[in-house]
């Protein structure tokens, strides 16, 4: 089996390289999105690190602030690149640049082979009991515009004021007719059938995409709604393969070596988020564990 990894990254070129090198332990194609907000130095370092790797492909760059539609666009660019350049990959896995495998990749590949045709996406129909904004309805019924300020604090304040004013002037938004809203975690593992369905759907439904340009955190709703209103719904398992700890702050928490027992108990194959600028040793501990587990896994 061969897998395509779509990686959305914005900092820490050394950590990105470490993730890519670990993923290359098994047959794969890697489609890397370096955010346009990343520094020119970080982008240059990424290009230098990966230019000799034939299976690493750089995606068109978007300035994808948190909660903006640009994250959906970056992901769609990854899906389209997978369908064009990785036809021999049966699955695509969406990762951030701060993810890392927590179980041997050989075991992960065997898991996918043992469940042919299944896709993995954590989801809930609306209202989502884990979302405080009226179960997600505020995200889709109110207007949300991301303003192009580079300063994060200024952008947050200006966006809040502008959107409050905008929603006093305009009526509540109506979700696209014929669709029930679904939402959940951004990160997924999708079979090629799902990738092809998303690509064809987006080519035919420009109005659906335009609606999501003014949704808050659309990457947590867009793909879920498309797939769970599709004929492929029966093949989608409501399961996350990436461990995330939302008991912050920050949200999500940055994981350290002390979190690894909880990660192992989760049964997930990947985890996020790690930051070698905060805890440079945690990936060393993970690598040692992965190498031991891999040696045991291939021996039995």
BALODO-554674 format. One record per residue: residue in one letter; x negated, y, z of N, C-alpha, C in turn. Coordinates in pm, whole numbers, plus 50000, padded with zeros to 5 digits. Example, Ala and Ser with C-alpha at 12.3 -4.5 7.8 and 13.67 -1.06 7.14 Angstrom:
2
A486814943150780487704955050780486804967050780
S487154977550708486334989450714487105000350787
This chain:
300
X499164988150000500005000050000499135012450000
X499635022849933498955035749930499945046549972
X499485056150052500345066450106499835080150062
X500765089250036500415103250012500675111050141
X499705119050181499855127650297499935142150251
X500985148950292501125163350270500745170150401
X499695178250399499195184650521499385199750511
X500115205350607500295219850616499345225050724
X498345232750682497295237050775497085252150765
X496575257850875496335272350872495075276550947
X494395267151015493185271051088492345258651116
X491175261051177490265250351221489835241051107
X489035246151011488585237550900487865224850947
X487115225751056486425213951107487415203251150
X488495207351214489505197851259490275192151140
X490555200351041491215195450920490365184750853
X489055187450843488145177750779488135164650856
X488195165650987488185153551069489445145251046
X490575152151036491835145251006491765138550870
X491305145850768491225140450633490315128150628
X489165129050693488235117750692488825105550761
X489575107550867490215096250935491305090350847
X492095098550779493145093350692492575085150578
X491375088750535490735081650423490215067850461
X490425063750587490095049950625490925039850548
X492105044150499492995035550421493285042350287
X493705034850185493995040850055495055051750066
X494745063550014495675074650026495345085649925
X496325094249904496125106849834496535117849932
X495795128749933496035139450030496305152449955
X497415158849991497825171449930497825182050040
X496885191150028496565200250138497025214450107
X497865219750196498295233750186497565241850292
X496715250950247496035260250337496815273350333
X497405277050444498285288650449497565301150399
X498305309550325497715321750273497335331350385
X497895329450505497515337650619496185333350681
X495655321950641494355317550692493275327250645
X492215328250722491145337450686490435332850560
X489885342050482489135338050362487985328650396
X487375330550511486265321850551486735307550573
X487895305950642488425292550665488815285850533
X489425293450443489825287750314488595283450234
X487575291750235486345288450162485695275850218
X485695274450350485105262650412485875250050374
X487215251150366488015239550327487705235250184
X487615245050094487295241749955485945234849946
X484965240150020483615234350017483625220050071
X484365217750178484375204550242485005193750154
X486005197550074486785187350005486575186749855
X485725195249801485595195749655485015182949597
X484305175149679483725162649629484655150649646
X485815152749711486735141649737487825141549630
X487825131149547488765130649435490205128649480
X490405123649600491765121049646492335132449731
X491635143649740492135155349812492495166149710
X493755170749715494265180149617494795192549690
X494375204349647494825216749709496135221249644
X497085225149728498405229549682498425244749664
X499375249849584499585264349578499845269749718
X499335281849744499365287049881500545296649903
X501165295250020502245304150062501885310250197
X502315322550219502145328950350503335324950436
X503225313750501504385307450566504405310250716
X504905322150751505085325250893506055315350956
X505905313351089506795304151160508245308351137
X509065298351106510495300751091510895306150956
X509965307250861510285313050731510545302250627
X511205306250519511495297050410510235292850337
X509145300250353507895296750286507395282950328
X507725278550449507335265050492508065254450409
X509325257250376510055248150287509405248150150
X509035259950100508415260849968507085253349965
X506285254750070505005247650075505225232550075
X506235227950148506535213650154507055208650019
X507915216549955508405212649822507255211949721
X506295221049733505125220449644504365207449666
X504285203049792503635190449822504395178649764
X505725178749775506545167949720506375167249568
X506435178749503506285178849357504905173949316
X503865177749390502515173149358502395158049377
X503035152749481503025138249504503665130949386
X504795135949339505505129149231504725129949100
X503945140549082503145141848960501835133948968
X501175134749084499815129649092499605117549180
X500665112249239500515100649327501645090749305
X501895087549177503005078449145502815064649205
X501565061149237501325047949295501455047849446
X501835059349503502055060149649503525057449679
X503785047849765505165044049796505805053549896
X504985059949980505485068950085504735082050082
X505395092350136504715104950168504965108050314
X503915112550381503985115850523503625130550538
X504505138150602504275152450625503585154550759
X502405160650754501605163250872501245178050880
X500885182450999500245195551014498735193351024
X497995204151011496545203151025496105200351166
X497045200151261496725197351401497285183951447
X497635175451350498055161751380496835152551379
X497035140451431495965130451427496585116651449
X496045106451383496545092751409496245088651554
X497185081251613496985076451750497055061151757
X497345054751643497275040351630496545037251500
X495945025551488495185022551367496015024151241
X495435030151138496175032251014496555018950949
X495735008550966496084995450912497384990350975
X497574993151103498814989151171499994997351119
X499765010151095500815018851040501245013950902
X500285010750817500605005950683501384992750691
X500994984050782501704971350798503144973850845
X503324983650932504664987150978505554991350860
X505044999750773505835004150658506124992650563
X505154983850543505364972350455506404962850511
X506534962550644507504953750707508924959150705
X509084971750660510404978050652510574984350514
X510564976350410510544981750273511754990550243
X511465002250185512535011350144513015020750252
X512625018650378513095027150487512335040350489
X513025051050532512405064050555512645067950699
X511805077250751511825080350894511915095450912
X513005099350981513305113450999514125114951126
X513635122851221514415125351341515505135451312
X516765132051342517845141251303519035140151397
X519885150551389521165150951458522125158951372
X523385154951372524385163351308524635175651396
X525175186151338525485198151417526785195951494
X526865201051617525845208351691524755199051745
X523515203351728522375195651780522265198051930
X522415187652013522425189652158521115195052215
X520025194252138518735198852188518445213352150
X519325219652075519105233452031520035242852106
X519455253352163520205262452250520985272952172
X520705274752043521365285251964522685280051906
X523615276851999524915271051962524725258451880
X523785250151925523545237551859523035238851718
X522485250651684521945253051552522845261651464
X524075263851506524995271551420524545285951402
X523895291851504523385305451487522315306051377
X521615295051357520565294751254521145296051114
X522335290351093522885289850958524025299850936
X524685304451043525805313651027525385328251036
X524235330951096523725344651103522655346650997
X522435359250961521395362750865520055363750936
X519035357750876517685358050933516705361950823
X516035373150842515065378050745513705378650814
X512695372650753511325373450804510625385350742
X510145394350825509495406450776507995404150758
X507375410250657505995407050619504935414450699
X505075414750832504025420650915502995409950948
X501725413550942500685403850977500535402251127
X500815412851202500735412151348501925404251401
X501665393151469502735384151511503705390751608
X503175398251704504055404551803504925415351738
X504305423451651505065433751580506115427551492
X505765416551422506725409851335507915404551413
X507645398851530508715393151612509685403851660
X509135415251706509995426051756510805432151642
X510135435151529510815441351416511885432051358
X511565419151351512535409451298513775408851386
X513585408751517514715407851609515625420051594
X515035431951587515825444251574516535444751439
X515795441751332516365442451198517495432451179
X517295420051226518325409851208519565412751290
X519375418551409520545422251489521375432751417
X520685442551359521375452951283522055447051160
X521365438151090521895432150968523165424250998
X523195417151109524345408751142525535416551194
X525335429351229526475437951262527145443251135
X526395443451025526935448850900527565438250811
X527015426150814527425415850720528265405050789
X529165398750716529985388050774529145375550800
X529685366650881529005353950908528825346350777
X527735339050770527415331550649528185318350647
X528495313650528529195301050511528215290650457
X528155279350526527255268650483527715263550347
X526755259150263527135254250129528275244250133
X529265246650049530465238150047530115223850010
X530765214550080530575200450052529455193950128
X528745201750212527625196450289527895198050438
X527565187650514527575188350659526145191150705
X525945200850796524585204250837523975193950932
X522715190850907521925182250993520615189351023
X520045186351139518765192251173517955183251264
X516675186451272515785178751357514355183351340
X513415174951378512005178451370511565179951225
X510595188851205510095191851071509385179951007
X508765171451088507815161451038508525148451003
X508165142550887508865130650840507935121450764
X508435109350739507775099450653508845094250558
X508735097450428509795094750333509325085350222
X510205076050189509965067050075510055075149945
X509425070149841509395077249714510795079949661
X511765071149689513135073549645513675086749701
X513345089749827513785102249889513095114249827
X511805112949798511075123849735511685127249599
X511975117049521512555119349389513945125649400
X514715121349500516055126949518515955141749555
X515065145249648514905159249689514485167749569
X513535162849491513045170449376514155172849275
X514915162349241515995163949145517105172849200
X517415171349327518455179549390518085194349380
X516835197749412516425211749413516415217549272
X516115209549173516135214349034517555217948990
X518545211449050519935213449007520735222749099
X520185226049217520975233349317520225245649368
X520045255149278519365267549315520115275449420
X521455275049418522235282549515522025277149656
X521885264049668521595257749798520275262949851
X519265263749766517955268649809518035283449848
X518775291349773518885305649806519545307649941
X520505299149975521135300250106520105298750217
X519185289250201518225286350306517115296750318
X517035305950225516045316550236516355325850352
X517585325450402517985334150513518455326150634
X517975313750644518245305150760517055305950855
X517325305450984516245305551083515665291451096
X514355290351086513615277751090514235267650992
X514265271050864514955262450767514285249050745
X512975247950773512305235050752512835224250845
X513565228150950514155218351041515595214751004
X516075220050890517455217450849517535213750701
X516715219850618516805218750473516735204250425
X515665197150455515475183550406516445173850472
X516735176250599517665167550672519055167950607
X519505180350575520835181850518520915175550380
X519895177350298519895171350164520005156150173
X519145150150254519065135450255520245129050326
X520745135250432521815128950509523195131650451
X523235139350343524455140650262524295133550129
X523315124550121522995117949995523345103050001
X523315096249887523525081749887522415074149958
X521295080849990520165074250055520275074150208
X521335079750261521475080950405521315067650477
X521835056950419521785043850484520365038650498
X519425044150420518035039450425517155048050516
X517755057950582516975067150666517165063350812
X516065060150877516095056851018515895069551101
X516715071051202516645082851289515535080651391
X514315082551342513155079651425511985088451384
X511335094151483510115101951460508905092751470
X507995093651375506735086251382505595094951433
X505905107551463504915117051517505345121251657
X504455119551754504735123451893504525138551908
X505515145151970505425159451999505975161752140
X505295169952218505725173052355506195187552359
X507505189352379508095202752381508195208652521
X507575202152620507615207352756506475217452776
X506625228952711505595239452717505815248852833
X505265260952827504605266552708503175261752693
X502585263452570503245267752447504135256852392
X504885260052287505825250652226505415247952082
X505055235652048504865224352140503565225552217
X503435217252320502225217352402501025212652320
X499855218452352498605213352299498195201352383
X497965190052319497705177452389496225176552426
X495975170052539494615167452585494455152552611
X493285148552654493025134352680493975128852786
X494395137152881495295132452987496685128952934
X497015133752813498325130752754498335117752675
X497175111852651497105100352561497855088052611
X497915085352743498745074052787500215075652749
X500755087852763502155090252724502315088852573
X501325093352498501365091952353501395077052316
X500555069052380500495054652350501825047852381
X502475051852489503745045652529504895049352434
X504735060252357505815064952271506065055752152
X505055047952113505185039451996504995046751865
X504655059851870504425067551748503045064251691
X502895067051563501625064351495500745076751483
X501345088551498500615101251494501085109751611
X500315120351640500715129551745500255143551708
X500915153551767500555167451753501035174851877
X500415186451913499325191451833498045191251915
X496935189651843495605189951903494895202651858
X494015207451943493265219551910491855218051965
X490885215651876489515213351923488895226051980
X489505237651955489005249952017489355250252165
X490425243152205490835242652345490305230152415
X490325218852346489865206252405489065198752298
X487775201252287486975195052181486745180152199
X487025174752319486715160652344487855151152312
X489095156352299490245147452288490175138952160
X489705144552050489605136751928488495126351936
X487445129352015486405119252038486995107152110
X487795109952213488445099052288489365091152197
X490125098152112491025091452020490275082851920
X489185088151865488415080551767487865067651827
X487365068651948486835056652014487945046352034
X489125051052076490255042052096490715035951964
X490795044151860491235039151730490275028651674
X488985030951691488005021351641488115008051714
X488335008551846488494996151924489774988851882
X490874996451869492144990351831492074984451690
X491404991451600491284986651463490514973351460
X489414972751537488624960551541489454948751594
X490274951451695491154940951749492244937351650
X492814947451586493954945351495493534936551376
X492384938951318491964931451200491434917651237
X491174915351368490624902351409491704892351443
X492924897051466493994887751507494814883351388
